[in-house]
Amino acid sequence: MSAVFVLLTSWPPTAAAAHKVQISLPGRKKDAAKKQVKKTSSTAVSAKNQANLKKSSSVSSEGTPTEEEKAEEEEKKDAASPVEELVAAAPPAVREVPAHLRKQEIPAEFDIDSENSEDCYMCPEYAKDIFDYLKQREEKFVLCNYMSKQPSLNPEMRAILIDWLVEVQENFELYHETLYLAVKMTDHYLSKTPVHREMLQLVGSTAMLIASKFEERSPPCVDDFLYICDDAYKREELISTEASILQTLSFDINIPIPYRFLRRYAKCVNAGMDTLTLARYFCEMSLMEMELVTVRGSLLASACLLTALVTKDLGGWCPILQFHSGYQTSDLAPVVRKLYEMLLAPPDDKLRAVRNKYSHKVFFEVASLPLVNADVLEKALSH
């Protein structure tokens, strides 16, 4: 308290006292040191500038360099190595783009992406690369007819499950990609894990939950899927089944689905929405067929589109479709014939979800369209 009083009473300080008192503030010494460095560096720079000015004045006044400058230049030339001289004499090298970074050359008549050059969401620069990659990934997800490994199941039970999943997709207004991915995950899980028939609906609904998390912006919650199963399963069962499916599939659920290929290939021929919807109807009907489980998504999508094009009398499998799909008509013929047999079969009263869905006006009532004549279809396949 006394020290503060003395300080206040002696304010303002005398000139002598002010001269003696030195207050050390943080960073003050550093600033002083910096100023000192700046002074020395500035003096050094100014000395250099004066020397350069003398040289330039001597050159400009006399027109020719001095003897000292000539000697310096000679020393520099002698000191330069042969490698430096070679580098100095060589023209600048043109950097070649590595092979793996070069843009894929697409003929102008097969280019379907340049029209979207201003739309970054369409990825026009490497859209074909994406689908080529997805087509390569199909090699990893080839399925076999696994029903012999399921003693408690049969193809009819699987078809009923898929038909129910179509209803779930409609009721929750989910993307079609979610439905296709759920079916793919269900098939891959069943191909590796025996499942009792009473747990089949749990597997299907859990696969739909996982697919919703992967594809949807606002996926339904666990309670929603328990509700659509009429509370036949507990929350713990669904969550443990989710973990089991993901572990069985090694958490690799980015499985190529036919729906994506179908949209891509339809764009190649500028197919109308009605034609694309007809091809989607064929593709969705194929989900319930056990015989078509082994067919790769890109091949199945191509077969569905070809069947729709022939049904609409829009031609066959043209060169641009061959280029982007990698398939010829001969590759598609066996799958197209299987699809045609499936569509010719009388409708099953237990499996009405897909037909009812595509009988709606929103889907152009394509389910009610008559099938193309078998002779016309065979003619298109023979080309």
BELPECOR-V878769 format. One record per backbone hydrogen bond with DSSP energy under -0.5 kcal/mol. CO is the residue of the C=O (numbers start at 0). NH is the residue of the N-H. Records with the same first field share a line. If there is no record, write none. Layout:
# BELPECOR-V878769
CO->NH ; NH
This chain:
# BELPECOR-V878769
0->4
1->5
2->6
3->7
4->8
5->9
7->10
13->17
14->18
15->19
16->20
21->23
22->24
24->27
26->30
27->31
28->32
29->33
30->34
31->35
32->36
33->37
34->38
35->39
36->40
37->41
38->42
39->43
40->44
41->45
42->46
43->47
44->48
45->49
46->50
47->51
48->52
49->53
50->54
51->55
52->56
53->57
54->58
55->59
56->60
57->61
58->62
65->69
66->70
67->71
68->72
69->73
70->74
71->75
72->76
73->77
74->78
75->79
80->84
81->85
82->86
83->87
84->88
85->89
92->94
97->100 ; 101
98->101
103->105
106->109
107->110
109->111
112->115
113->116
115->118
117->119
118->121 ; 123
119->122
122->125 ; 126
125->129
126->130
127->131
128->132
129->133
130->134
131->135
132->136
133->137
135->138
136->139 ; 140
137->140
138->141
143->145
144->147
145->148
146->149
148->150
149->152
153->156 ; 157
154->158
155->159
156->160
157->161
158->162
159->163
160->164
161->165
162->166
163->167
164->168
165->169
166->170
167->171
168->173
169->172
174->178
175->179
176->180
177->181
178->182
179->183
180->184
181->185
182->186
183->187
184->188
185->189
186->190
188->191 ; 192
195->198
196->199
198->202
199->203
200->204
201->205
202->206
203->207
204->208
205->209
206->210
207->211
208->212
209->213
210->214
211->215
220->224
221->225
222->226
223->227
224->228
225->230
226->229
228->231
233->237
234->238
235->239
236->240
237->241
238->242
239->243
240->244
241->245
242->246
243->247
244->248
245->250
246->249
248->251
250->252
252->254
256->259 ; 260
257->261
258->262
259->263
260->264
261->265
262->266
263->267
264->267 ; 268
265->268 ; 270
266->269
271->275
272->276
273->277
274->278
275->279
276->280
277->281
278->282
279->283
280->284
281->285
282->286
283->286
284->287
285->288
287->289
288->291
289->292
291->294
295->299
296->300
297->301
298->302
299->303
300->304
301->305
302->306
303->307
304->308
305->309
306->310
307->311
308->313
309->312
315->317
317->320 ; 321
318->322
319->323
320->324
321->325
327->330 ; 331
328->332
331->335
332->336
333->337
334->338
335->339
336->340
337->341
338->342
339->343
340->344
347->350
349->351
351->355
352->356
353->357
355->358
356->359
357->366
359->362 ; 364
360->363
362->365
364->367
365->368
372->376
373->377
374->378
375->379
376->380
377->381
378->382
379->382
